Structure formats: structure tokens, C-alpha cells
Amino acid sequence: MMCRKVLPCVRIWSDKCSSKYGRRRPFILAGSLMISVAVTIIGFSADIGYLLGDADEDHRNFKGT
């Protein structure tokens, strides 16, 4: 749902961008960095939850194969 609102804005901004690196490259780099941070946060979400006060009985232990 956010793509319907965010992507048109990013397209307009990138069309008006006059960076020395081009119109699209700064947006591709920024998007890649934000996705990398988000994936890292998702990977450490259990640890972050524990640091923010999540009790041991509030989460499940994964017993996968």
C-alpha cells in the first residue's frame, strides 16, 4: 500500500534531481542502504525486543530443523 504513495513521489524527485551521479543512482543507493538496515533490524528483532524489555515468557523458542 505504501508503494502507491511513495513510488510516485520518488519518481518525481528523481526526475528533478540534477546530481553529478545522475538522476537515478542517488535514489538507488539510498534505497539499498535503507533496505540493508531494515533487513539487519529484522534479523536482530528478537534481541532488540529483549533489550527493550521483552520477558522470556513472552517469546517462543524456535525449534526448527
PDB file of N, CA, C, O and CB in Angstrom:
ATOM      1  N   MET A   1       0.816  -1.191   0.000  1.00  0.00           N
ATOM      2  CA  MET A   1       0.000   0.000   0.000  1.00  0.00           C
ATOM      3  C   MET A   1       0.863   1.259   0.000  1.00  0.00           C
ATOM      4  O   MET A   1       0.507   2.266  -0.613  1.00  0.00           O
ATOM      5  CB  MET A   1      -0.930  -0.004   1.198  1.00  0.00           C
ATOM      6  N   MET A   2       1.988   1.194   0.686  1.00  0.00           N
ATOM      7  CA  MET A   2       2.854   2.370   0.729  1.00  0.00           C
ATOM      8  C   MET A   2       3.463   2.669  -0.641  1.00  0.00           C
ATOM      9  O   MET A   2       3.757   3.820  -0.962  1.00  0.00           O
ATOM     10  CB  MET A   2       3.962   2.169   1.762  1.00  0.00           C
ATOM     11  N   CYS A   3       3.649   1.621  -1.443  1.00  0.00           N
ATOM     12  CA  CYS A   3       4.242   1.819  -2.768  1.00  0.00           C
ATOM     13  C   CYS A   3       3.381   2.727  -3.627  1.00  0.00           C
ATOM     14  O   CYS A   3       3.901   3.482  -4.449  1.00  0.00           O
ATOM     15  CB  CYS A   3       4.444   0.480  -3.468  1.00  0.00           C
ATOM     16  N   ARG A   4       2.089   2.661  -3.448  1.00  0.00           N
ATOM     17  CA  ARG A   4       1.193   3.503  -4.245  1.00  0.00           C
ATOM     18  C   ARG A   4       1.375   4.973  -3.938  1.00  0.00           C
ATOM     19  O   ARG A   4       1.062   5.821  -4.773  1.00  0.00           O
ATOM     20  CB  ARG A   4      -0.247   3.110  -4.008  1.00  0.00           C
ATOM     21  N   LYS A   5       1.873   5.292  -2.759  1.00  0.00           N
ATOM     22  CA  LYS A   5       2.061   6.690  -2.379  1.00  0.00           C
ATOM     23  C   LYS A   5       3.515   7.119  -2.455  1.00  0.00           C
ATOM     24  O   LYS A   5       3.810   8.263  -2.802  1.00  0.00           O
ATOM     25  CB  LYS A   5       1.540   6.921  -0.985  1.00  0.00           C
ATOM     26  N   VAL A   6       4.420   6.211  -2.134  1.00  0.00           N
ATOM     27  CA  VAL A   6       5.831   6.580  -2.062  1.00  0.00           C
ATOM     28  C   VAL A   6       6.482   6.592  -3.443  1.00  0.00           C
ATOM     29  O   VAL A   6       7.202   7.535  -3.772  1.00  0.00           O
ATOM     30  CB  VAL A   6       6.578   5.621  -1.143  1.00  0.00           C
ATOM     31  N   LEU A   7       6.247   5.574  -4.248  1.00  0.00           N
ATOM     32  CA  LEU A   7       6.937   5.471  -5.536  1.00  0.00           C
ATOM     33  C   LEU A   7       6.662   6.637  -6.480  1.00  0.00           C
ATOM     34  O   LEU A   7       7.600   7.116  -7.116  1.00  0.00           O
ATOM     35  CB  LEU A   7       6.546   4.195  -6.210  1.00  0.00           C
ATOM     36  N   PRO A   8       5.422   7.120  -6.604  1.00  0.00           N
ATOM     37  CA  PRO A   8       5.244   8.299  -7.465  1.00  0.00           C
ATOM     38  C   PRO A   8       6.021   9.522  -6.983  1.00  0.00           C
ATOM     39  O   PRO A   8       6.533  10.295  -7.793  1.00  0.00           O
ATOM     40  CB  PRO A   8       3.777   8.647  -7.555  1.00  0.00           C
ATOM     41  N   CYS A   9       6.108   9.696  -5.674  1.00  0.00           N
ATOM     42  CA  CYS A   9       6.885  10.820  -5.138  1.00  0.00           C
ATOM     43  C   CYS A   9       8.368  10.658  -5.447  1.00  0.00           C
ATOM     44  O   CYS A   9       9.035  11.619  -5.830  1.00  0.00           O
ATOM     45  CB  CYS A   9       6.677  10.943  -3.622  1.00  0.00           C
ATOM     46  N   VAL A  10       8.879   9.453  -5.282  1.00  0.00           N
ATOM     47  CA  VAL A  10      10.294   9.203  -5.570  1.00  0.00           C
ATOM     48  C   VAL A  10      10.570   9.404  -7.057  1.00  0.00           C
ATOM     49  O   VAL A  10      11.615   9.943  -7.420  1.00  0.00           O
ATOM     50  CB  VAL A  10      10.698   7.774  -5.135  1.00  0.00           C
ATOM     51  N   ARG A  11       9.661   8.983  -7.911  1.00  0.00           N
ATOM     52  CA  ARG A  11       9.849   9.189  -9.355  1.00  0.00           C
ATOM     53  C   ARG A  11       9.904  10.670  -9.700  1.00  0.00           C
ATOM     54  O   ARG A  11      10.735  11.088 -10.506  1.00  0.00           O
ATOM     55  CB  ARG A  11       8.722   8.514 -10.144  1.00  0.00           C
ATOM     56  N   ILE A  12       9.036  11.459  -9.105  1.00  0.00           N
ATOM     57  CA  ILE A  12       9.040  12.899  -9.365  1.00  0.00           C
ATOM     58  C   ILE A  12      10.337  13.521  -8.872  1.00  0.00           C
ATOM     59  O   ILE A  12      10.945  14.331  -9.573  1.00  0.00           O
ATOM     60  CB  ILE A  12       7.833  13.578  -8.691  1.00  0.00           C
ATOM     61  N   TRP A  13      10.773  13.139  -7.645  1.00  0.00           N
ATOM     62  CA  TRP A  13      12.018  13.682  -7.102  1.00  0.00           C
ATOM     63  C   TRP A  13      13.212  13.284  -7.955  1.00  0.00           C
ATOM     64  O   TRP A  13      14.107  14.095  -8.194  1.00  0.00           O
ATOM     65  CB  TRP A  13      12.223  13.208  -5.666  1.00  0.00           C
ATOM     66  N   SER A  14      13.228  12.031  -8.417  1.00  0.00           N
ATOM     67  CA  SER A  14      14.377  11.586  -9.204  1.00  0.00           C
ATOM     68  C   SER A  14      14.392  12.234 -10.584  1.00  0.00           C
ATOM     69  O   SER A  14      15.466  12.466 -11.138  1.00  0.00           O
ATOM     70  CB  SER A  14      14.367  10.065  -9.343  1.00  0.00           C
ATOM     71  N   ASP A  15      13.228  12.529 -11.147  1.00  0.00           N
ATOM     72  CA  ASP A  15      13.193  13.219 -12.432  1.00  0.00           C
ATOM     73  C   ASP A  15      13.712  14.651 -12.321  1.00  0.00           C
ATOM     74  O   ASP A  15      14.258  15.191 -13.283  1.00  0.00           O
ATOM     75  CB  ASP A  15      11.777  13.223 -12.983  1.00  0.00           C
ATOM     76  N   LYS A  16      13.542  15.265 -11.151  1.00  0.00           N
ATOM     77  CA  LYS A  16      14.002  16.640 -10.937  1.00  0.00           C
ATOM     78  C   LYS A  16      15.424  16.705 -10.383  1.00  0.00           C
ATOM     79  O   LYS A  16      15.983  17.794 -10.253  1.00  0.00           O
ATOM     80  CB  LYS A  16      13.059  17.359  -9.993  1.00  0.00           C
ATOM     81  N   CYS A  17      16.008  15.570 -10.059  1.00  0.00           N
ATOM     82  CA  CYS A  17      17.338  15.523  -9.462  1.00  0.00           C
ATOM     83  C   CYS A  17      18.399  15.887 -10.504  1.00  0.00           C
ATOM     84  O   CYS A  17      18.347  15.431 -11.646  1.00  0.00           O
ATOM     85  CB  CYS A  17      17.619  14.124  -8.872  1.00  0.00           C
ATOM     86  N   SER A  18      19.335  16.696 -10.100  1.00  0.00           N
ATOM     87  CA  SER A  18      20.425  17.081 -11.008  1.00  0.00           C
ATOM     88  C   SER A  18      21.777  16.802 -10.355  1.00  0.00           C
ATOM     89  O   SER A  18      22.665  17.655 -10.344  1.00  0.00           O
ATOM     90  CB  SER A  18      20.314  18.580 -11.397  1.00  0.00           C
ATOM     91  N   SER A  19      21.913  15.603  -9.816  1.00  0.00           N
ATOM     92  CA  SER A  19      23.145  15.207  -9.149  1.00  0.00           C
ATOM     93  C   SER A  19      24.225  14.910 -10.181  1.00  0.00           C
ATOM     94  O   SER A  19      23.927  14.568 -11.325  1.00  0.00           O
ATOM     95  CB  SER A  19      22.908  13.983  -8.248  1.00  0.00           C
ATOM     96  N   LYS A  20      25.482  15.041  -9.767  1.00  0.00           N
ATOM     97  CA  LYS A  20      26.575  14.710 -10.683  1.00  0.00           C
ATOM     98  C   LYS A  20      26.673  13.201 -10.916  1.00  0.00           C
ATOM     99  O   LYS A  20      27.361  12.755 -11.834  1.00  0.00           O
ATOM    100  CB  LYS A  20      27.903  15.241 -10.134  1.00  0.00           C
ATOM    101  N   TYR A  21      25.982  12.417 -10.083  1.00  0.00           N
ATOM    102  CA  TYR A  21      25.977  10.964 -10.242  1.00  0.00           C
ATOM    103  C   TYR A  21      24.819  10.478 -11.105  1.00  0.00           C
ATOM    104  O   TYR A  21      24.682   9.276 -11.330  1.00  0.00           O
ATOM    105  CB  TYR A  21      25.914  10.296  -8.887  1.00  0.00           C
ATOM    106  N   GLY A  22      24.002  11.373 -11.581  1.00  0.00           N
ATOM    107  CA  GLY A  22      22.867  11.001 -12.414  1.00  0.00           C
ATOM    108  C   GLY A  22      21.554  11.203 -11.672  1.00  0.00           C
ATOM    109  O   GLY A  22      21.529  11.613 -10.512  1.00  0.00           O
ATOM    110  N   ARG A  23      20.474  10.908 -12.366  1.00  0.00           N
ATOM    111  CA  ARG A  23      19.169  11.127 -11.757  1.00  0.00           C
ATOM    112  C   ARG A  23      18.729   9.969 -10.883  1.00  0.00           C
ATOM    113  O   ARG A  23      18.055  10.194  -9.878  1.00  0.00           O
ATOM    114  CB  ARG A  23      18.143  11.370 -12.822  1.00  0.00           C
ATOM    115  N   ARG A  24      19.078   8.756 -11.220  1.00  0.00           N
ATOM    116  CA  ARG A  24      18.563   7.586 -10.510  1.00  0.00           C
ATOM    117  C   ARG A  24      19.527   7.014  -9.473  1.00  0.00           C
ATOM    118  O   ARG A  24      19.085   6.469  -8.462  1.00  0.00           O
ATOM    119  CB  ARG A  24      18.221   6.521 -11.496  1.00  0.00           C
ATOM    120  N   ARG A  25      20.815   7.127  -9.703  1.00  0.00           N
ATOM    121  CA  ARG A  25      21.791   6.469  -8.825  1.00  0.00           C
ATOM    122  C   ARG A  25      21.702   6.885  -7.354  1.00  0.00           C
ATOM    123  O   ARG A  25      21.798   6.011  -6.492  1.00  0.00           O
ATOM    124  CB  ARG A  25      23.169   6.753  -9.323  1.00  0.00           C
ATOM    125  N   PRO A  26      21.525   8.165  -7.018  1.00  0.00           N
ATOM    126  CA  PRO A  26      21.413   8.510  -5.596  1.00  0.00           C
ATOM    127  C   PRO A  26      20.205   7.850  -4.929  1.00  0.00           C
ATOM    128  O   PRO A  26      20.274   7.466  -3.762  1.00  0.00           O
ATOM    129  CB  PRO A  26      21.322  10.021  -5.435  1.00  0.00           C
ATOM    130  N   PHE A  27      19.113   7.719  -5.659  1.00  0.00           N
ATOM    131  CA  PHE A  27      17.920   7.099  -5.097  1.00  0.00           C
ATOM    132  C   PHE A  27      18.080   5.592  -4.972  1.00  0.00           C
ATOM    133  O   PHE A  27      17.574   4.991  -4.024  1.00  0.00           O
ATOM    134  CB  PHE A  27      16.707   7.423  -5.950  1.00  0.00           C
ATOM    135  N   ILE A  28      18.774   4.979  -5.913  1.00  0.00           N
ATOM    136  CA  ILE A  28      19.050   3.547  -5.817  1.00  0.00           C
ATOM    137  C   ILE A  28      19.964   3.269  -4.630  1.00  0.00           C
ATOM    138  O   ILE A  28      19.747   2.307  -3.893  1.00  0.00           O
ATOM    139  CB  ILE A  28      19.687   3.023  -7.123  1.00  0.00           C
ATOM    140  N   LEU A  29      20.980   4.098  -4.439  1.00  0.00           N
ATOM    141  CA  LEU A  29      21.899   3.925  -3.304  1.00  0.00           C
ATOM    142  C   LEU A  29      21.176   4.123  -1.978  1.00  0.00           C
ATOM    143  O   LEU A  29      21.341   3.321  -1.059  1.00  0.00           O
ATOM    144  CB  LEU A  29      23.077   4.909  -3.410  1.00  0.00           C
ATOM    145  N   ALA A  30      20.380   5.176  -1.868  1.00  0.00           N
ATOM    146  CA  ALA A  30      19.650   5.432  -0.620  1.00  0.00           C
ATOM    147  C   ALA A  30      18.664   4.307  -0.324  1.00  0.00           C
ATOM    148  O   ALA A  30      18.548   3.871   0.821  1.00  0.00           O
ATOM    149  CB  ALA A  30      18.907   6.777  -0.696  1.00  0.00           C
ATOM    150  N   GLY A  31      17.959   3.839  -1.340  1.00  0.00           N
ATOM    151  CA  GLY A  31      17.013   2.734  -1.146  1.00  0.00           C
ATOM    152  C   GLY A  31      17.721   1.459  -0.728  1.00  0.00           C
ATOM    153  O   GLY A  31      17.233   0.736   0.140  1.00  0.00           O
ATOM    154  N   SER A  32      18.860   1.175  -1.333  1.00  0.00           N
ATOM    155  CA  SER A  32      19.624  -0.020  -0.976  1.00  0.00           C
ATOM    156  C   SER A  32      20.112   0.034   0.469  1.00  0.00           C
ATOM    157  O   SER A  32      20.069  -0.969   1.181  1.00  0.00           O
ATOM    158  CB  SER A  32      20.813  -0.186  -1.919  1.00  0.00           C
ATOM    159  N   LEU A  33      20.572   1.202   0.897  1.00  0.00           N
ATOM    160  CA  LEU A  33      21.031   1.346   2.280  1.00  0.00           C
ATOM    161  C   LEU A  33      19.874   1.184   3.268  1.00  0.00           C
ATOM    162  O   LEU A  33      20.032   0.543   4.307  1.00  0.00           O
ATOM    163  CB  LEU A  33      21.703   2.712   2.479  1.00  0.00           C
ATOM    164  N   MET A  34      18.713   1.761   2.949  1.00  0.00           N
ATOM    165  CA  MET A  34      17.563   1.628   3.845  1.00  0.00           C
ATOM    166  C   MET A  34      17.091   0.182   3.933  1.00  0.00           C
ATOM    167  O   MET A  34      16.724  -0.282   5.013  1.00  0.00           O
ATOM    168  CB  MET A  34      16.417   2.521   3.373  1.00  0.00           C
ATOM    169  N   ILE A  35      17.094  -0.532   2.819  1.00  0.00           N
ATOM    170  CA  ILE A  35      16.692  -1.940   2.839  1.00  0.00           C
ATOM    171  C   ILE A  35      17.694  -2.766   3.636  1.00  0.00           C
ATOM    172  O   ILE A  35      17.299  -3.667   4.376  1.00  0.00           O
ATOM    173  CB  ILE A  35      16.566  -2.492   1.402  1.00  0.00           C
ATOM    174  N   SER A  36      18.989  -2.470   3.497  1.00  0.00           N
ATOM    175  CA  SER A  36      20.005  -3.199   4.264  1.00  0.00           C
ATOM    176  C   SER A  36      19.826  -3.003   5.763  1.00  0.00           C
ATOM    177  O   SER A  36      19.944  -3.954   6.537  1.00  0.00           O
ATOM    178  CB  SER A  36      21.404  -2.751   3.851  1.00  0.00           C
ATOM    179  N   VAL A  37      19.542  -1.782   6.168  1.00  0.00           N
ATOM    180  CA  VAL A  37      19.304  -1.500   7.592  1.00  0.00           C
ATOM    181  C   VAL A  37      18.053  -2.219   8.072  1.00  0.00           C
ATOM    182  O   VAL A  37      18.047  -2.793   9.160  1.00  0.00           O
ATOM    183  CB  VAL A  37      19.169   0.020   7.838  1.00  0.00           C
ATOM    184  N   ALA A  38      16.991  -2.193   7.269  1.00  0.00           N
ATOM    185  CA  ALA A  38      15.740  -2.840   7.662  1.00  0.00           C
ATOM    186  C   ALA A  38      15.915  -4.353   7.804  1.00  0.00           C
ATOM    187  O   ALA A  38      15.394  -4.945   8.749  1.00  0.00           O
ATOM    188  CB  ALA A  38      14.643  -2.533   6.641  1.00  0.00           C
ATOM    189  N   VAL A  39      16.634  -4.980   6.885  1.00  0.00           N
ATOM    190  CA  VAL A  39      16.856  -6.429   6.966  1.00  0.00           C
ATOM    191  C   VAL A  39      17.706  -6.774   8.182  1.00  0.00           C
ATOM    192  O   VAL A  39      17.472  -7.795   8.829  1.00  0.00           O
ATOM    193  CB  VAL A  39      17.533  -6.949   5.682  1.00  0.00           C
ATOM    194  N   THR A  40      18.684  -5.939   8.500  1.00  0.00           N
ATOM    195  CA  THR A  40      19.506  -6.167   9.692  1.00  0.00           C
ATOM    196  C   THR A  40      18.669  -6.054  10.956  1.00  0.00           C
ATOM    197  O   THR A  40      18.813  -6.866  11.870  1.00  0.00           O
ATOM    198  CB  THR A  40      20.672  -5.172   9.743  1.00  0.00           C
ATOM    199  N   ILE A  41      17.798  -5.057  11.016  1.00  0.00           N
ATOM    200  CA  ILE A  41      16.925  -4.892  12.184  1.00  0.00           C
ATOM    201  C   ILE A  41      15.983  -6.079  12.317  1.00  0.00           C
ATOM    202  O   ILE A  41      15.749  -6.555  13.428  1.00  0.00           O
ATOM    203  CB  ILE A  41      16.117  -3.583  12.080  1.00  0.00           C
ATOM    204  N   ILE A  42      15.442  -6.563  11.215  1.00  0.00           N
ATOM    205  CA  ILE A  42      14.555  -7.732  11.258  1.00  0.00           C
ATOM    206  C   ILE A  42      15.314  -8.945  11.774  1.00  0.00           C
ATOM    207  O   ILE A  42      14.777  -9.733  12.553  1.00  0.00           O
ATOM    208  CB  ILE A  42      13.963  -8.025   9.859  1.00  0.00           C
ATOM    209  N   GLY A  43      16.555  -9.096  11.345  1.00  0.00           N
ATOM    210  CA  GLY A  43      17.361 -10.230  11.790  1.00  0.00           C
ATOM    211  C   GLY A  43      17.641 -10.218  13.284  1.00  0.00           C
ATOM    212  O   GLY A  43      17.721 -11.276  13.907  1.00  0.00           O
ATOM    213  N   PHE A  44      17.788  -9.044  13.859  1.00  0.00           N
ATOM    214  CA  PHE A  44      18.072  -8.920  15.279  1.00  0.00           C
ATOM    215  C   PHE A  44      16.840  -8.527  16.089  1.00  0.00           C
ATOM    216  O   PHE A  44      16.971  -8.037  17.210  1.00  0.00           O
ATOM    217  CB  PHE A  44      19.167  -7.908  15.494  1.00  0.00           C
ATOM    218  N   SER A  45      15.655  -8.734  15.541  1.00  0.00           N
ATOM    219  CA  SER A  45      14.435  -8.275  16.213  1.00  0.00           C
ATOM    220  C   SER A  45      14.216  -8.939  17.570  1.00  0.00           C
ATOM    221  O   SER A  45      13.729  -8.289  18.495  1.00  0.00           O
ATOM    222  CB  SER A  45      13.236  -8.533  15.331  1.00  0.00           C
ATOM    223  N   ALA A  46      14.561 -10.204  17.709  1.00  0.00           N
ATOM    224  CA  ALA A  46      14.397 -10.877  18.999  1.00  0.00           C
ATOM    225  C   ALA A  46      15.319 -10.251  20.048  1.00  0.00           C
ATOM    226  O   ALA A  46      14.910 -10.027  21.187  1.00  0.00           O
ATOM    227  CB  ALA A  46      14.688 -12.391  18.863  1.00  0.00           C
ATOM    228  N   ASP A  47      16.548  -9.974  19.661  1.00  0.00           N
ATOM    229  CA  ASP A  47      17.495  -9.352  20.589  1.00  0.00           C
ATOM    230  C   ASP A  47      17.071  -7.924  20.934  1.00  0.00           C
ATOM    231  O   ASP A  47      17.180  -7.500  22.084  1.00  0.00           O
ATOM    232  CB  ASP A  47      18.910  -9.351  19.988  1.00  0.00           C
ATOM    233  N   ILE A  48      16.595  -7.196  19.946  1.00  0.00           N
ATOM    234  CA  ILE A  48      16.128  -5.831  20.188  1.00  0.00           C
ATOM    235  C   ILE A  48      14.926  -5.849  21.122  1.00  0.00           C
ATOM    236  O   ILE A  48      14.832  -5.022  22.029  1.00  0.00           O
ATOM    237  CB  ILE A  48      15.768  -5.129  18.859  1.00  0.00           C
ATOM    238  N   GLY A  49      14.008  -6.784  20.908  1.00  0.00           N
ATOM    239  CA  GLY A  49      12.852  -6.909  21.796  1.00  0.00           C
ATOM    240  C   GLY A  49      13.262  -7.217  23.218  1.00  0.00           C
ATOM    241  O   GLY A  49      12.697  -6.668  24.164  1.00  0.00           O
ATOM    242  N   TYR A  50      14.247  -8.096  23.378  1.00  0.00           N
ATOM    243  CA  TYR A  50      14.739  -8.434  24.717  1.00  0.00           C
ATOM    244  C   TYR A  50      15.362  -7.205  25.385  1.00  0.00           C
ATOM    245  O   TYR A  50      15.145  -6.964  26.572  1.00  0.00           O
ATOM    246  CB  TYR A  50      15.771  -9.585  24.641  1.00  0.00           C
ATOM    247  N   LEU A  51      16.136  -6.430  24.620  1.00  0.00           N
ATOM    248  CA  LEU A  51      16.767  -5.224  25.177  1.00  0.00           C
ATOM    249  C   LEU A  51      15.736  -4.165  25.554  1.00  0.00           C
ATOM    250  O   LEU A  51      15.963  -3.364  26.461  1.00  0.00           O
ATOM    251  CB  LEU A  51      17.762  -4.639  24.176  1.00  0.00           C
ATOM    252  N   LEU A  52      14.597  -4.164  24.851  1.00  0.00           N
ATOM    253  CA  LEU A  52      13.548  -3.175  25.137  1.00  0.00           C
ATOM    254  C   LEU A  52      12.594  -3.631  26.234  1.00  0.00           C
ATOM    255  O   LEU A  52      11.619  -2.941  26.529  1.00  0.00           O
ATOM    256  CB  LEU A  52      12.759  -2.878  23.879  1.00  0.00           C
ATOM    257  N   GLY A  53      12.865  -4.797  26.847  1.00  0.00           N
ATOM    258  CA  GLY A  53      12.079  -5.215  27.997  1.00  0.00           C
ATOM    259  C   GLY A  53      11.167  -6.397  27.766  1.00  0.00           C
ATOM    260  O   GLY A  53      10.317  -6.679  28.610  1.00  0.00           O
ATOM    261  N   ASP A  54      11.306  -7.097  26.660  1.00  0.00           N
ATOM    262  CA  ASP A  54      10.501  -8.278  26.404  1.00  0.00           C
ATOM    263  C   ASP A  54      10.908  -9.371  27.386  1.00  0.00           C
ATOM    264  O   ASP A  54      12.094  -9.672  27.527  1.00  0.00           O
ATOM    265  CB  ASP A  54      10.662  -8.758  24.934  1.00  0.00           C
ATOM    266  N   ALA A  55       9.928  -9.965  28.064  1.00  0.00           N
ATOM    267  CA  ALA A  55      10.218 -11.014  29.042  1.00  0.00           C
ATOM    268  C   ALA A  55      10.449 -12.341  28.326  1.00  0.00           C
ATOM    269  O   ALA A  55       9.994 -12.531  27.198  1.00  0.00           O
ATOM    270  CB  ALA A  55       9.063 -11.146  30.068  1.00  0.00           C
ATOM    271  N   ASP A  56      11.151 -13.250  28.979  1.00  0.00           N
ATOM    272  CA  ASP A  56      11.444 -14.540  28.383  1.00  0.00           C
ATOM    273  C   ASP A  56      10.178 -15.332  28.077  1.00  0.00           C
ATOM    274  O   ASP A  56      10.142 -16.062  27.086  1.00  0.00           O
ATOM    275  CB  ASP A  56      12.340 -15.336  29.298  1.00  0.00           C
ATOM    276  N   GLU A  57       9.146 -15.210  28.896  1.00  0.00           N
ATOM    277  CA  GLU A  57       7.933 -15.990  28.670  1.00  0.00           C
ATOM    278  C   GLU A  57       7.058 -15.399  27.566  1.00  0.00           C
ATOM    279  O   GLU A  57       6.077 -16.021  27.159  1.00  0.00           O
ATOM    280  CB  GLU A  57       7.137 -16.089  29.953  1.00  0.00           C
ATOM    281  N   ASP A  58       7.402 -14.200  27.075  1.00  0.00           N
ATOM    282  CA  ASP A  58       6.613 -13.568  26.017  1.00  0.00           C
ATOM    283  C   ASP A  58       6.988 -14.043  24.618  1.00  0.00           C
ATOM    284  O   ASP A  58       6.244 -13.791  23.670  1.00  0.00           O
ATOM    285  CB  ASP A  58       6.771 -12.078  26.092  1.00  0.00           C
ATOM    286  N   HIS A  59       8.109 -14.716  24.466  1.00  0.00           N
ATOM    287  CA  HIS A  59       8.508 -15.162  23.130  1.00  0.00           C
ATOM    288  C   HIS A  59       8.671 -16.683  23.090  1.00  0.00           C
ATOM    289  O   HIS A  59       8.868 -17.339  24.112  1.00  0.00           O
ATOM    290  CB  HIS A  59       9.820 -14.475  22.704  1.00  0.00           C
ATOM    291  N   ARG A  60       8.583 -17.208  21.884  1.00  0.00           N
ATOM    292  CA  ARG A  60       8.717 -18.642  21.672  1.00  0.00           C
ATOM    293  C   ARG A  60      10.134 -18.976  21.269  1.00  0.00           C
ATOM    294  O   ARG A  60      10.818 -18.175  20.632  1.00  0.00           O
ATOM    295  CB  ARG A  60       7.733 -19.133  20.613  1.00  0.00           C
ATOM    296  N   ASN A  61      10.565 -20.152  21.640  1.00  0.00           N
ATOM    297  CA  ASN A  61      11.874 -20.650  21.195  1.00  0.00           C
ATOM    298  C   ASN A  61      11.661 -21.415  19.904  1.00  0.00           C
ATOM    299  O   ASN A  61      10.789 -22.280  19.820  1.00  0.00           O
ATOM    300  CB  ASN A  61      12.556 -21.561  22.285  1.00  0.00           C
ATOM    301  N   PHE A  62      12.463 -21.091  18.893  1.00  0.00           N
ATOM    302  CA  PHE A  62      12.351 -21.756  17.598  1.00  0.00           C
ATOM    303  C   PHE A  62      13.030 -23.116  17.681  1.00  0.00           C
ATOM    304  O   PHE A  62      14.188 -23.228  18.082  1.00  0.00           O
ATOM    305  CB  PHE A  62      12.980 -20.891  16.466  1.00  0.00           C
ATOM    306  N   LYS A  63      12.297 -24.129  17.299  1.00  0.00           N
ATOM    307  CA  LYS A  63      12.849 -25.481  17.291  1.00  0.00           C
ATOM    308  C   LYS A  63      12.754 -26.038  15.880  1.00  0.00           C
ATOM    309  O   LYS A  63      12.163 -27.095  15.658  1.00  0.00           O
ATOM    310  CB  LYS A  63      12.105 -26.402  18.305  1.00  0.00           C
ATOM    311  N   GLY A  64      13.335 -25.323  14.933  1.00  0.00           N
ATOM    312  CA  GLY A  64      13.283 -25.728  13.531  1.00  0.00           C
ATOM    313  C   GLY A  64      14.336 -26.759  13.198  1.00  0.00           C
ATOM    314  O   GLY A  64      15.167 -27.116  14.033  1.00  0.00           O
ATOM    315  N   THR A  65      14.289 -27.223  11.995  1.00  0.00           N
ATOM    316  CA  THR A  65      15.260 -28.224  11.562  1.00  0.00           C
ATOM    317  C   THR A  65      16.471 -27.592  10.977  1.00  0.00           C
ATOM    318  O   THR A  65      17.393 -28.293  10.560  1.00  0.00           O
ATOM    319  CB  THR A  65      14.655 -29.159  10.568  1.00  0.00           C
TER     320      THR A  65
END
